Amino acid sequence: MAVTRLVGECEKGSCATLYRVAETGDLLVQGYDVEDAEAMVGVEIPAGESVVRIPAGIIERYAHEHLAR
């Protein structure tokens, strides 16, 4: 699977990042583990899925740079 980095919290290194899968156009999100158990109360996460936390600014920056054309 080939992925392209779209936007991240930092320009280099390992940090919260948004990627696009070349073959499908799907998005992949690299984020931080949700360590606050109270925040997840009532949230059902099916097998094979996970929840990560990313700064809202990543989505806002992607929308501004790539969707506001």
Predicted model as a PDB file, atoms N, CA, C, CB and O in Angstrom, pLDDT in the B-factor column:
MODEL        1                                                                  
ATOM      1  N   MET A   1       0.848  -1.165   0.000  1.00 90.00           N  
ATOM      2  CA  MET A   1       0.000   0.000   0.000  1.00 90.00           C  
ATOM      3  C   MET A   1       0.898   1.234   0.000  1.00 90.00           C  
ATOM      4  CB  MET A   1      -0.967  -0.005   1.220  1.00 90.00           C  
ATOM      5  O   MET A   1       1.723   1.409   0.897  1.00 90.00           O  
ATOM      6  N   ALA A   2       0.737   2.078  -0.998  1.00 96.00           N  
ATOM      7  CA  ALA A   2       1.513   3.312  -1.079  1.00 96.00           C  
ATOM      8  C   ALA A   2       0.720   4.446  -0.439  1.00 96.00           C  
ATOM      9  CB  ALA A   2       1.868   3.652  -2.555  1.00 96.00           C  
ATOM     10  O   ALA A   2      -0.453   4.644  -0.756  1.00 96.00           O  
ATOM     11  N   VAL A   3       1.365   5.196   0.468  1.00 95.00           N  
ATOM     12  CA  VAL A   3       0.703   6.318   1.124  1.00 95.00           C  
ATOM     13  C   VAL A   3       1.494   7.604   0.898  1.00 95.00           C  
ATOM     14  CB  VAL A   3       0.538   6.044   2.632  1.00 95.00           C  
ATOM     15  O   VAL A   3       2.716   7.590   0.749  1.00 95.00           O  
ATOM     16  N   THR A   4       0.765   8.706   0.879  1.00 93.00           N  
ATOM     17  CA  THR A   4       1.359  10.024   0.725  1.00 93.00           C  
ATOM     18  C   THR A   4       1.030  10.848   1.953  1.00 93.00           C  
ATOM     19  CB  THR A   4       0.857  10.722  -0.565  1.00 93.00           C  
ATOM     20  O   THR A   4      -0.123  10.892   2.382  1.00 93.00           O  
ATOM     21  N   ARG A   5       2.019  11.493   2.515  1.00 92.00           N  
ATOM     22  CA  ARG A   5       1.808  12.376   3.661  1.00 92.00           C  
ATOM     23  C   ARG A   5       1.111  13.627   3.167  1.00 92.00           C  
ATOM     24  CB  ARG A   5       3.155  12.729   4.373  1.00 92.00           C  
ATOM     25  O   ARG A   5       1.582  14.273   2.232  1.00 92.00           O  
ATOM     26  N   LEU A   6      -0.013  13.978   3.788  1.00 92.00           N  
ATOM     27  CA  LEU A   6      -0.754  15.170   3.398  1.00 92.00           C  
ATOM     28  C   LEU A   6      -0.431  16.364   4.284  1.00 92.00           C  
ATOM     29  CB  LEU A   6      -2.238  14.891   3.436  1.00 92.00           C  
ATOM     30  O   LEU A   6      -0.105  17.443   3.791  1.00 92.00           O  
ATOM     31  N   VAL A   7      -0.522  16.166   5.582  1.00 91.00           N  
ATOM     32  CA  VAL A   7      -0.270  17.244   6.533  1.00 91.00           C  
ATOM     33  C   VAL A   7      -0.019  16.626   7.899  1.00 91.00           C  
ATOM     34  CB  VAL A   7      -1.463  18.253   6.584  1.00 91.00           C  
ATOM     35  O   VAL A   7      -0.590  15.589   8.236  1.00 91.00           O  
ATOM     36  N   GLY A   8       0.835  17.266   8.680  1.00 90.00           N  
ATOM     37  CA  GLY A   8       1.137  16.738  10.003  1.00 90.00           C  
ATOM     38  C   GLY A   8       1.310  17.840  11.028  1.00 90.00           C  
ATOM     39  O   GLY A   8       1.383  19.025  10.702  1.00 90.00           O  
ATOM     40  N   GLU A   9       1.371  17.413  12.269  1.00 90.00           N  
ATOM     41  CA  GLU A   9       1.568  18.353  13.365  1.00 90.00           C  
ATOM     42  C   GLU A   9       2.970  18.945  13.332  1.00 90.00           C  
ATOM     43  CB  GLU A   9       1.319  17.667  14.704  1.00 90.00           C  
ATOM     44  O   GLU A   9       3.184  20.073  13.776  1.00 90.00           O  
ATOM     45  N   CYS A  10       3.927  18.179  12.803  1.00 87.00           N  
ATOM     46  CA  CYS A  10       5.289  18.662  12.640  1.00 87.00           C  
ATOM     47  C   CYS A  10       5.724  18.396  11.205  1.00 87.00           C  
ATOM     48  CB  CYS A  10       6.256  17.984  13.657  1.00 87.00           C  
ATOM     49  O   CYS A  10       5.128  17.570  10.515  1.00 87.00           O  
ATOM     50  N   GLU A  11       6.736  19.076  10.770  1.00 81.00           N  
ATOM     51  CA  GLU A  11       7.193  18.904   9.384  1.00 81.00           C  
ATOM     52  C   GLU A  11       8.058  17.665   9.198  1.00 81.00           C  
ATOM     53  CB  GLU A  11       7.968  20.125   8.941  1.00 81.00           C  
ATOM     54  O   GLU A  11       8.071  17.075   8.117  1.00 81.00           O  
ATOM     55  N   LYS A  12       8.771  17.270  10.230  1.00 77.00           N  
ATOM     56  CA  LYS A  12       9.625  16.086  10.165  1.00 77.00           C  
ATOM     57  C   LYS A  12       9.463  15.303  11.445  1.00 77.00           C  
ATOM     58  CB  LYS A  12      11.110  16.467   9.938  1.00 77.00           C  
ATOM     59  O   LYS A  12       9.061  15.851  12.471  1.00 77.00           O  
ATOM     60  N   GLY A  13       9.771  14.040  11.388  1.00 72.00           N  
ATOM     61  CA  GLY A  13       9.713  13.233  12.599  1.00 72.00           C  
ATOM     62  C   GLY A  13       8.404  12.486  12.720  1.00 72.00           C  
ATOM     63  O   GLY A  13       7.612  12.427  11.779  1.00 72.00           O  
ATOM     64  N   SER A  14       8.195  11.930  13.867  1.00 84.00           N  
ATOM     65  CA  SER A  14       7.022  11.118  14.122  1.00 84.00           C  
ATOM     66  C   SER A  14       6.043  11.896  14.989  1.00 84.00           C  
ATOM     67  CB  SER A  14       7.411   9.789  14.794  1.00 84.00           C  
ATOM     68  O   SER A  14       6.288  12.105  16.177  1.00 84.00           O  
ATOM     69  N   CYS A  15       4.942  12.321  14.399  1.00 91.00           N  
ATOM     70  CA  CYS A  15       3.924  13.082  15.124  1.00 91.00           C  
ATOM     71  C   CYS A  15       2.576  12.826  14.457  1.00 91.00           C  
ATOM     72  CB  CYS A  15       4.262  14.617  15.148  1.00 91.00           C  
ATOM     73  O   CYS A  15       2.501  12.122  13.450  1.00 91.00           O  
ATOM     74  N   ALA A  16       1.530  13.390  15.009  1.00 94.00           N  
ATOM     75  CA  ALA A  16       0.196  13.216  14.434  1.00 94.00           C  
ATOM     76  C   ALA A  16       0.221  13.670  12.972  1.00 94.00           C  
ATOM     77  CB  ALA A  16      -0.876  14.017  15.248  1.00 94.00           C  
ATOM     78  O   ALA A  16       0.666  14.775  12.662  1.00 94.00           O  
ATOM     79  N   THR A  17      -0.264  12.798  12.080  1.00 94.00           N  
ATOM     80  CA  THR A  17      -0.153  13.052  10.643  1.00 94.00           C  
ATOM     81  C   THR A  17      -1.348  12.472   9.903  1.00 94.00           C  
ATOM     82  CB  THR A  17       1.150  12.461  10.087  1.00 94.00           C  
ATOM     83  O   THR A  17      -1.914  11.463  10.325  1.00 94.00           O  
ATOM     84  N   LEU A  18      -1.732  13.105   8.802  1.00 93.00           N  
ATOM     85  CA  LEU A  18      -2.792  12.633   7.931  1.00 93.00           C  
ATOM     86  C   LEU A  18      -2.155  12.163   6.622  1.00 93.00           C  
ATOM     87  CB  LEU A  18      -3.860  13.751   7.678  1.00 93.00           C  
ATOM     88  O   LEU A  18      -1.365  12.885   6.012  1.00 93.00           O  
ATOM     89  N   TYR A  19      -2.507  10.943   6.195  1.00 94.00           N  
ATOM     90  CA  TYR A  19      -1.966  10.341   4.974  1.00 94.00           C  
ATOM     91  C   TYR A  19      -3.104   9.964   4.035  1.00 94.00           C  
ATOM     92  CB  TYR A  19      -1.104   9.097   5.305  1.00 94.00           C  
ATOM     93  O   TYR A  19      -4.237   9.775   4.478  1.00 94.00           O  
ATOM     94  N   ARG A  20      -2.808   9.852   2.726  1.00 94.00           N  
ATOM     95  CA  ARG A  20      -3.775   9.353   1.739  1.00 94.00           C  
ATOM     96  C   ARG A  20      -3.220   8.076   1.117  1.00 94.00           C  
ATOM     97  CB  ARG A  20      -4.072  10.430   0.634  1.00 94.00           C  
ATOM     98  O   ARG A  20      -2.043   8.005   0.765  1.00 94.00           O  
ATOM     99  N   VAL A  21      -4.086   7.066   0.987  1.00 97.00           N  
ATOM    100  CA  VAL A  21      -3.722   5.809   0.334  1.00 97.00           C  
ATOM    101  C   VAL A  21      -3.868   6.016  -1.170  1.00 97.00           C  
ATOM    102  CB  VAL A  21      -4.617   4.608   0.840  1.00 97.00           C  
ATOM    103  O   VAL A  21      -4.949   6.350  -1.656  1.00 97.00           O  
ATOM    104  N   ALA A  22      -2.774   5.817  -1.903  1.00 96.00           N  
ATOM    105  CA  ALA A  22      -2.759   6.102  -3.342  1.00 96.00           C  
ATOM    106  C   ALA A  22      -3.811   5.309  -4.115  1.00 96.00           C  
ATOM    107  CB  ALA A  22      -1.386   5.804  -3.909  1.00 96.00           C  
ATOM    108  O   ALA A  22      -4.506   5.869  -4.963  1.00 96.00           O  
ATOM    109  N   GLU A  23      -3.931   4.040  -3.839  1.00 97.00           N  
ATOM    110  CA  GLU A  23      -4.816   3.173  -4.627  1.00 97.00           C  
ATOM    111  C   GLU A  23      -6.294   3.450  -4.398  1.00 97.00           C  
ATOM    112  CB  GLU A  23      -4.531   1.735  -4.308  1.00 97.00           C  
ATOM    113  O   GLU A  23      -7.097   3.279  -5.315  1.00 97.00           O  
ATOM    114  N   THR A  24      -6.667   3.869  -3.212  1.00 97.00           N  
ATOM    115  CA  THR A  24      -8.091   4.001  -2.879  1.00 97.00           C  
ATOM    116  C   THR A  24      -8.535   5.426  -2.572  1.00 97.00           C  
ATOM    117  CB  THR A  24      -8.408   3.136  -1.707  1.00 97.00           C  
ATOM    118  O   THR A  24      -9.727   5.727  -2.635  1.00 97.00           O  
ATOM    119  N   GLY A  25      -7.594   6.306  -2.242  1.00 94.00           N  
ATOM    120  CA  GLY A  25      -7.950   7.652  -1.815  1.00 94.00           C  
ATOM    121  C   GLY A  25      -8.362   7.726  -0.353  1.00 94.00           C  
ATOM    122  O   GLY A  25      -8.651   8.809   0.157  1.00 94.00           O  
ATOM    123  N   ASP A  26      -8.390   6.574   0.331  1.00 96.00           N  
ATOM    124  CA  ASP A  26      -8.725   6.557   1.752  1.00 96.00           C  
ATOM    125  C   ASP A  26      -7.696   7.351   2.539  1.00 96.00           C  
ATOM    126  CB  ASP A  26      -8.806   5.112   2.278  1.00 96.00           C  
ATOM    127  O   ASP A  26      -6.569   7.549   2.085  1.00 96.00           O  
ATOM    128  N   LEU A  27      -8.093   7.805   3.727  1.00 94.00           N  
ATOM    129  CA  LEU A  27      -7.201   8.546   4.596  1.00 94.00           C  
ATOM    130  C   LEU A  27      -6.768   7.679   5.769  1.00 94.00           C  
ATOM    131  CB  LEU A  27      -7.874   9.825   5.092  1.00 94.00           C  
ATOM    132  O   LEU A  27      -7.558   6.901   6.304  1.00 94.00           O  
ATOM    133  N   LEU A  28      -5.520   7.818   6.160  1.00 95.00           N  
ATOM    134  CA  LEU A  28      -4.977   7.165   7.346  1.00 95.00           C  
ATOM    135  C   LEU A  28      -4.599   8.266   8.326  1.00 95.00           C  
ATOM    136  CB  LEU A  28      -3.739   6.249   6.998  1.00 95.00           C  
ATOM    137  O   LEU A  28      -4.108   9.321   7.924  1.00 95.00           O  
ATOM    138  N   VAL A  29      -4.830   8.019   9.611  1.00 95.00           N  
ATOM    139  CA  VAL A  29      -4.527   9.007  10.641  1.00 95.00           C  
ATOM    140  C   VAL A  29      -3.556   8.400  11.639  1.00 95.00           C  
ATOM    141  CB  VAL A  29      -5.819   9.490  11.353  1.00 95.00           C  
ATOM    142  O   VAL A  29      -3.815   7.336  12.202  1.00 95.00           O  
ATOM    143  N   GLN A  30      -2.452   9.072  11.853  1.00 95.00           N  
ATOM    144  CA  GLN A  30      -1.505   8.709  12.906  1.00 95.00           C  
ATOM    145  C   GLN A  30      -1.754   9.690  14.033  1.00 95.00           C  
ATOM    146  CB  GLN A  30       0.009   8.746  12.407  1.00 95.00           C  
ATOM    147  O   GLN A  30      -1.673  10.902  13.833  1.00 95.00           O  
ATOM    148  N   GLY A  31      -2.058   9.174  15.225  1.00 95.00           N  
ATOM    149  CA  GLY A  31      -2.361  10.067  16.333  1.00 95.00           C  
ATOM    150  C   GLY A  31      -1.876   9.522  17.654  1.00 95.00           C  
ATOM    151  O   GLY A  31      -1.073   8.591  17.716  1.00 95.00           O  
ATOM    152  N   TYR A  32      -2.381  10.122  18.698  1.00 94.00           N  
ATOM    153  CA  TYR A  32      -1.959   9.782  20.053  1.00 94.00           C  
ATOM    154  C   TYR A  32      -2.988   8.860  20.701  1.00 94.00           C  
ATOM    155  CB  TYR A  32      -1.763  11.059  20.902  1.00 94.00           C  
ATOM    156  O   TYR A  32      -4.188   9.007  20.468  1.00 94.00           O  
ATOM    157  N   ASP A  33      -2.526   7.918  21.508  1.00 93.00           N  
ATOM    158  CA  ASP A  33      -3.420   7.044  22.251  1.00 93.00           C  
ATOM    159  C   ASP A  33      -4.338   7.878  23.134  1.00 93.00           C  
ATOM    160  CB  ASP A  33      -2.621   6.034  23.099  1.00 93.00           C  
ATOM    161  O   ASP A  33      -3.919   8.882  23.712  1.00 93.00           O  
ATOM    162  N   VAL A  34      -5.597   7.452  23.232  1.00 92.00           N  
ATOM    163  CA  VAL A  34      -6.539   8.105  24.134  1.00 92.00           C  
ATOM    164  C   VAL A  34      -6.372   7.427  25.488  1.00 92.00           C  
ATOM    165  CB  VAL A  34      -8.035   8.011  23.605  1.00 92.00           C  
ATOM    166  O   VAL A  34      -6.797   6.287  25.676  1.00 92.00           O  
ATOM    167  N   GLU A  35      -5.760   8.123  26.416  1.00 91.00           N  
ATOM    168  CA  GLU A  35      -5.445   7.537  27.715  1.00 91.00           C  
ATOM    169  C   GLU A  35      -6.476   7.891  28.782  1.00 91.00           C  
ATOM    170  CB  GLU A  35      -4.076   7.989  28.163  1.00 91.00           C  
ATOM    171  O   GLU A  35      -6.427   7.347  29.885  1.00 91.00           O  
ATOM    172  N   ASP A  36      -7.407   8.791  28.477  1.00 91.00           N  
ATOM    173  CA  ASP A  36      -8.444   9.194  29.412  1.00 91.00           C  
ATOM    174  C   ASP A  36      -9.645   8.271  29.241  1.00 91.00           C  
ATOM    175  CB  ASP A  36      -8.846  10.679  29.195  1.00 91.00           C  
ATOM    176  O   ASP A  36     -10.449   8.454  28.328  1.00 91.00           O  
ATOM    177  N   ALA A  37      -9.765   7.273  30.126  1.00 88.00           N  
ATOM    178  CA  ALA A  37     -10.836   6.285  30.026  1.00 88.00           C  
ATOM    179  C   ALA A  37     -12.215   6.943  30.113  1.00 88.00           C  
ATOM    180  CB  ALA A  37     -10.686   5.233  31.126  1.00 88.00           C  
ATOM    181  O   ALA A  37     -13.162   6.472  29.482  1.00 88.00           O  
ATOM    182  N   GLU A  38     -12.337   8.000  30.871  1.00 92.00           N  
ATOM    183  CA  GLU A  38     -13.627   8.683  31.008  1.00 92.00           C  
ATOM    184  C   GLU A  38     -14.084   9.293  29.682  1.00 92.00           C  
ATOM    185  CB  GLU A  38     -13.537   9.774  32.079  1.00 92.00           C  
ATOM    186  O   GLU A  38     -15.283   9.371  29.412  1.00 92.00           O  
ATOM    187  N   ALA A  39     -13.145   9.716  28.871  1.00 89.00           N  
ATOM    188  CA  ALA A  39     -13.485  10.311  27.577  1.00 89.00           C  
ATOM    189  C   ALA A  39     -14.124   9.281  26.647  1.00 89.00           C  
ATOM    190  CB  ALA A  39     -12.234  10.908  26.919  1.00 89.00           C  
ATOM    191  O   ALA A  39     -14.853   9.649  25.726  1.00 89.00           O  
ATOM    192  N   MET A  40     -13.862   8.016  26.879  1.00 92.00           N  
ATOM    193  CA  MET A  40     -14.339   6.958  25.988  1.00 92.00           C  
ATOM    194  C   MET A  40     -15.574   6.231  26.529  1.00 92.00           C  
ATOM    195  CB  MET A  40     -13.231   5.959  25.748  1.00 92.00           C  
ATOM    196  O   MET A  40     -16.048   5.282  25.904  1.00 92.00           O  
ATOM    197  N   VAL A  41     -16.097   6.658  27.675  1.00 94.00           N  
ATOM    198  CA  VAL A  41     -17.284   6.016  28.245  1.00 94.00           C  
ATOM    199  C   VAL A  41     -18.435   6.129  27.256  1.00 94.00           C  
ATOM    200  CB  VAL A  41     -17.668   6.657  29.611  1.00 94.00           C  
ATOM    201  O   VAL A  41     -18.752   7.219  26.782  1.00 94.00           O  
ATOM    202  N   GLY A  42     -19.049   5.013  26.953  1.00 93.00           N  
ATOM    203  CA  GLY A  42     -20.179   4.982  26.040  1.00 93.00           C  
ATOM    204  C   GLY A  42     -19.808   4.875  24.574  1.00 93.00           C  
ATOM    205  O   GLY A  42     -20.688   4.768  23.719  1.00 93.00           O  
ATOM    206  N   VAL A  43     -18.523   4.902  24.271  1.00 93.00           N  
ATOM    207  CA  VAL A  43     -18.075   4.776  22.881  1.00 93.00           C  
ATOM    208  C   VAL A  43     -17.769   3.309  22.610  1.00 93.00           C  
ATOM    209  CB  VAL A  43     -16.817   5.674  22.598  1.00 93.00           C  
ATOM    210  O   VAL A  43     -16.911   2.713  23.261  1.00 93.00           O  
ATOM    211  N   GLU A  44     -18.473   2.736  21.649  1.00 94.00           N  
ATOM    212  CA  GLU A  44     -18.240   1.337  21.290  1.00 94.00           C  
ATOM    213  C   GLU A  44     -17.297   1.275  20.101  1.00 94.00           C  
ATOM    214  CB  GLU A  44     -19.573   0.612  20.970  1.00 94.00           C  
ATOM    215  O   GLU A  44     -17.564   1.858  19.050  1.00 94.00           O  
ATOM    216  N   ILE A  45     -16.204   0.569  20.275  1.00 92.00           N  
ATOM    217  CA  ILE A  45     -15.197   0.452  19.224  1.00 92.00           C  
ATOM    218  C   ILE A  45     -15.177  -1.004  18.766  1.00 92.00           C  
ATOM    219  CB  ILE A  45     -13.776   0.916  19.729  1.00 92.00           C  
ATOM    220  O   ILE A  45     -14.751  -1.875  19.525  1.00 92.00           O  
ATOM    221  N   PRO A  46     -15.625  -1.288  17.545  1.00 96.00           N  
ATOM    222  CA  PRO A  46     -15.664  -2.656  17.052  1.00 96.00           C  
ATOM    223  C   PRO A  46     -14.269  -3.263  16.913  1.00 96.00           C  
ATOM    224  CB  PRO A  46     -16.375  -2.701  15.721  1.00 96.00           C  
ATOM    225  O   PRO A  46     -13.273  -2.546  16.811  1.00 96.00           O  
ATOM    226  N   ALA A  47     -14.215  -4.572  16.912  1.00 96.00           N  
ATOM    227  CA  ALA A  47     -12.952  -5.282  16.688  1.00 96.00           C  
ATOM    228  C   ALA A  47     -12.366  -4.835  15.357  1.00 96.00           C  
ATOM    229  CB  ALA A  47     -13.160  -6.830  16.710  1.00 96.00           C  
ATOM    230  O   ALA A  47     -13.086  -4.687  14.369  1.00 96.00           O  
ATOM    231  N   GLY A  48     -11.071  -4.624  15.337  1.00 96.00           N  
ATOM    232  CA  GLY A  48     -10.396  -4.209  14.113  1.00 96.00           C  
ATOM    233  C   GLY A  48     -10.345  -2.700  13.924  1.00 96.00           C  
ATOM    234  O   GLY A  48      -9.756  -2.219  12.956  1.00 96.00           O  
ATOM    235  N   GLU A  49     -10.959  -1.942  14.841  1.00 94.00           N  
ATOM    236  CA  GLU A  49     -10.917  -0.488  14.769  1.00 94.00           C  
ATOM    237  C   GLU A  49     -10.253   0.057  16.025  1.00 94.00           C  
ATOM    238  CB  GLU A  49     -12.338   0.102  14.598  1.00 94.00           C  
ATOM    239  O   GLU A  49     -10.185  -0.626  17.046  1.00 94.00           O  
ATOM    240  N   SER A  50      -9.761   1.299  15.944  1.00 93.00           N  
ATOM    241  CA  SER A  50      -9.176   1.944  17.113  1.00 93.00           C  
ATOM    242  C   SER A  50      -9.467   3.434  17.036  1.00 93.00           C  
ATOM    243  CB  SER A  50      -7.642   1.676  17.203  1.00 93.00           C  
ATOM    244  O   SER A  50      -9.820   3.963  15.981  1.00 93.00           O  
ATOM    245  N   VAL A  51      -9.313   4.090  18.159  1.00 93.00           N  
ATOM    246  CA  VAL A  51      -9.516   5.529  18.238  1.00 93.00           C  
ATOM    247  C   VAL A  51      -8.208   6.172  18.658  1.00 93.00           C  
ATOM    248  CB  VAL A  51     -10.662   5.888  19.228  1.00 93.00           C  
ATOM    249  O   VAL A  51      -7.567   5.728  19.611  1.00 93.00           O  
ATOM    250  N   VAL A  52      -7.814   7.216  17.948  1.00 93.00           N  
ATOM    251  CA  VAL A  52      -6.637   7.993  18.325  1.00 93.00           C  
ATOM    252  C   VAL A  52      -7.046   9.456  18.391  1.00 93.00           C  
ATOM    253  CB  VAL A  52      -5.455   7.778  17.313  1.00 93.00           C  
ATOM    254  O   VAL A  52      -8.056   9.858  17.813  1.00 93.00           O  
ATOM    255  N   ARG A  53      -6.264  10.230  19.088  1.00 94.00           N  
ATOM    256  CA  ARG A  53      -6.510  11.665  19.231  1.00 94.00           C  
ATOM    257  C   ARG A  53      -5.533  12.411  18.329  1.00 94.00           C  
ATOM    258  CB  ARG A  53      -6.362  12.125  20.724  1.00 94.00           C  
ATOM    259  O   ARG A  53      -4.338  12.117  18.302  1.00 94.00           O  
ATOM    260  N   ILE A  54      -6.075  13.390  17.586  1.00 94.00           N  
ATOM    261  CA  ILE A  54      -5.211  14.258  16.785  1.00 94.00           C  
ATOM    262  C   ILE A  54      -5.598  15.709  17.064  1.00 94.00           C  
ATOM    263  CB  ILE A  54      -5.329  13.926  15.253  1.00 94.00           C  
ATOM    264  O   ILE A  54      -6.754  15.980  17.391  1.00 94.00           O  
ATOM    265  N   PRO A  55      -4.675  16.630  16.944  1.00 94.00           N  
ATOM    266  CA  PRO A  55      -5.010  18.041  17.106  1.00 94.00           C  
ATOM    267  C   PRO A  55      -5.962  18.489  15.994  1.00 94.00           C  
ATOM    268  CB  PRO A  55      -3.730  18.907  17.105  1.00 94.00           C  
ATOM    269  O   PRO A  55      -5.755  18.145  14.831  1.00 94.00           O  
ATOM    270  N   ALA A  56      -6.988  19.245  16.337  1.00 93.00           N  
ATOM    271  CA  ALA A  56      -7.961  19.722  15.348  1.00 93.00           C  
ATOM    272  C   ALA A  56      -7.281  20.515  14.237  1.00 93.00           C  
ATOM    273  CB  ALA A  56      -9.028  20.587  16.025  1.00 93.00           C  
ATOM    274  O   ALA A  56      -7.756  20.540  13.101  1.00 93.00           O  
ATOM    275  N   GLY A  57      -6.176  21.156  14.568  1.00 93.00           N  
ATOM    276  CA  GLY A  57      -5.466  21.966  13.583  1.00 93.00           C  
ATOM    277  C   GLY A  57      -5.002  21.190  12.363  1.00 93.00           C  
ATOM    278  O   GLY A  57      -4.843  21.766  11.287  1.00 93.00           O  
ATOM    279  N   ILE A  58      -4.783  19.894  12.516  1.00 92.00           N  
ATOM    280  CA  ILE A  58      -4.357  19.086  11.366  1.00 92.00           C  
ATOM    281  C   ILE A  58      -5.459  19.041  10.318  1.00 92.00           C  
ATOM    282  CB  ILE A  58      -3.981  17.652  11.810  1.00 92.00           C  
ATOM    283  O   ILE A  58      -5.195  19.239   9.132  1.00 92.00           O  
ATOM    284  N   ILE A  59      -6.691  18.782  10.743  1.00 92.00           N  
ATOM    285  CA  ILE A  59      -7.816  18.725   9.808  1.00 92.00           C  
ATOM    286  C   ILE A  59      -8.090  20.122   9.250  1.00 92.00           C  
ATOM    287  CB  ILE A  59      -9.087  18.154  10.503  1.00 92.00           C  
ATOM    288  O   ILE A  59      -8.345  20.275   8.055  1.00 92.00           O  
ATOM    289  N   GLU A  60      -8.038  21.135  10.108  1.00 92.00           N  
ATOM    290  CA  GLU A  60      -8.271  22.506   9.655  1.00 92.00           C  
ATOM    291  C   GLU A  60      -7.234  22.916   8.623  1.00 92.00           C  
ATOM    292  CB  GLU A  60      -8.248  23.477  10.840  1.00 92.00           C  
ATOM    293  O   GLU A  60      -7.574  23.535   7.615  1.00 92.00           O  
ATOM    294  N   ARG A  61      -5.974  22.577   8.863  1.00 90.00           N  
ATOM    295  CA  ARG A  61      -4.903  22.931   7.917  1.00 90.00           C  
ATOM    296  C   ARG A  61      -5.072  22.185   6.599  1.00 90.00           C  
ATOM    297  CB  ARG A  61      -3.520  22.621   8.523  1.00 90.00           C  
ATOM    298  O   ARG A  61      -4.885  22.767   5.530  1.00 90.00           O  
ATOM    299  N   TYR A  62      -5.426  20.892   6.665  1.00 90.00           N  
ATOM    300  CA  TYR A  62      -5.643  20.120   5.443  1.00 90.00           C  
ATOM    301  C   TYR A  62      -6.791  20.744   4.645  1.00 90.00           C  
ATOM    302  CB  TYR A  62      -5.950  18.628   5.775  1.00 90.00           C  
ATOM    303  O   TYR A  62      -6.666  20.931   3.435  1.00 90.00           O  
ATOM    304  N   ALA A  63      -7.899  21.067   5.300  1.00 91.00           N  
ATOM    305  CA  ALA A  63      -9.055  21.653   4.617  1.00 91.00           C  
ATOM    306  C   ALA A  63      -8.669  22.973   3.971  1.00 91.00           C  
ATOM    307  CB  ALA A  63     -10.225  21.860   5.598  1.00 91.00           C  
ATOM    308  O   ALA A  63      -9.029  23.232   2.822  1.00 91.00           O  
ATOM    309  N   HIS A  64      -7.947  23.800   4.692  1.00 90.00           N  
ATOM    310  CA  HIS A  64      -7.534  25.104   4.166  1.00 90.00           C  
ATOM    311  C   HIS A  64      -6.604  24.953   2.955  1.00 90.00           C  
ATOM    312  CB  HIS A  64      -6.835  25.920   5.264  1.00 90.00           C  
ATOM    313  O   HIS A  64      -6.757  25.663   1.960  1.00 90.00           O  
ATOM    314  N   GLU A  65      -5.643  24.028   3.043  1.00 86.00           N  
ATOM    315  CA  GLU A  65      -4.634  23.876   1.994  1.00 86.00           C  
ATOM    316  C   GLU A  65      -5.108  23.063   0.794  1.00 86.00           C  
ATOM    317  CB  GLU A  65      -3.413  23.234   2.567  1.00 86.00           C  
ATOM    318  O   GLU A  65      -4.626  23.267  -0.321  1.00 86.00           O  
ATOM    319  N   HIS A  66      -6.061  22.129   1.013  1.00 81.00           N  
ATOM    320  CA  HIS A  66      -6.397  21.194  -0.067  1.00 81.00           C  
ATOM    321  C   HIS A  66      -7.857  21.255  -0.531  1.00 81.00           C  
ATOM    322  CB  HIS A  66      -6.090  19.801   0.378  1.00 81.00           C  
ATOM    323  O   HIS A  66      -8.158  20.843  -1.651  1.00 81.00           O  
ATOM    324  N   LEU A  67      -8.754  21.754   0.296  1.00 83.00           N  
ATOM    325  CA  LEU A  67     -10.170  21.728  -0.081  1.00 83.00           C  
ATOM    326  C   LEU A  67     -10.733  23.094  -0.418  1.00 83.00           C  
ATOM    327  CB  LEU A  67     -10.974  21.128   1.024  1.00 83.00           C  
ATOM    328  O   LEU A  67     -11.800  23.187  -1.026  1.00 83.00           O  
ATOM    329  N   ALA A  68     -10.050  24.140  -0.042  1.00 69.00           N  
ATOM    330  CA  ALA A  68     -10.555  25.504  -0.261  1.00 69.00           C  
ATOM    331  C   ALA A  68     -10.078  26.058  -1.585  1.00 69.00           C  
ATOM    332  CB  ALA A  68     -10.117  26.430   0.873  1.00 69.00           C  
ATOM    333  O   ALA A  68      -9.767  27.245  -1.686  1.00 69.00           O  
ATOM    334  N   ARG A  69     -10.017  25.229  -2.585  1.00 61.00           N  
ATOM    335  CA  ARG A  69      -9.520  25.675  -3.904  1.00 61.00           C  
ATOM    336  C   ARG A  69     -10.667  26.060  -4.806  1.00 61.00           C  
ATOM    337  CB  ARG A  69      -8.680  24.578  -4.575  1.00 61.00           C  
ATOM    338  O   ARG A  69     -10.446  26.458  -5.950  1.00 61.00           O  
TER     339      ARG A  69                                                      
ENDMDL                                                                          
END                                                                             
